[in-house]
Amino acid sequence: MSAEKFSASMDDELLEQARSAAEADGVTLSSWLAGAAAHRLRLRDLRNTVDNWEAKHGAITAEELDAVERKIAKARGTKSRRTPRAKAS
């Protein structure tokens, strides 16, 4: 895979946080930023998938989200991390 060099600008504090995170992860800043970009693209794809599903089937309810979270927690052998949503009236 080829890599293209580019220049980017960001706030000094953000850059320092990114450098620290890259160092903590044991990767170069370039690699860390590439991973962050890839993560944002996956989140965008997931958001588009959910939006398309909801356009066809209706909005996902709080009860459905709670049920999925319980299933995930059970599969992981952990407690649910989400706070159950109040039912809409």
N, C-alpha and C positions, 0 to 999 in steps of 0.2 A: 504494500500500500504506500502510495506516495503522500507526502505531506507538503503543504504549502505554507510558507512563512507569511505572516501578516502582522500588522501593528494594531493594537487596541488601546484605548484609553479608559481609565476608570478612576473613581475617587481614591485618594491615597489610603484611606482607612480600609476600604473594601479590598484594595490590592493587598494590603498587609494581611488581612484576614484570609484571603485566598492563598497567599504564600504560606501562612501558618498551617492552614488546612492541608495543603499539598504536602508539606513537610511531615505533618502528623500521619498522613496516609502513605508516606514513603514513595511519593511520585514527584515528577517534575511539575512545575507550575503549568507548563504547556499541556501535559497529560491531564492534570486536574481540571483545567479549563475545558479541554475537549470532552472529558467525562461529564462536566456540568452541562455543556451544550447538548450532549447526547441525552442526558436525563431530561432536560427541558423539552426536547423533541418528543421523547416517549410520553411525557405528561400531556403535551399538546395532542398527540395521537389518541391517547386515552380519553381526553376531554372530547375530542371529535367523535370517538366511538360512542361515548355515553350520550352526547347530544343527538347523534343519529338514532340511537336506540330509543331515547325518550321521544323523539319526533314521531316515531312509529308506534310506540306502546304507551306513551304517557310518562309523566314524571315519576321518578323512583321515589317511593314514599319513605318516611322515617322508619316505619316498621320494617320495610324491606332492607334498609341499610343496617338496622339493628340485628336482623336475622342473619345477614351475611357476616357481620362482625362476630357474632356468636359462633358461627360455623368456622370462621378462620381461627378464632381463639381456641376452639376445641381441637382443631387439627394441629395447632401449634402446641397445645397443652398449656396455654396461658389464659389469663383472664382477659376479657374484653377491655380494650383501651378506650373505646368510645363511650361517651356519656349518652345514654338513650335520649332521643329527642322527644320533646313534648308532642302529644298528638294534636294535629291541627283541628280547630273547631269548624 
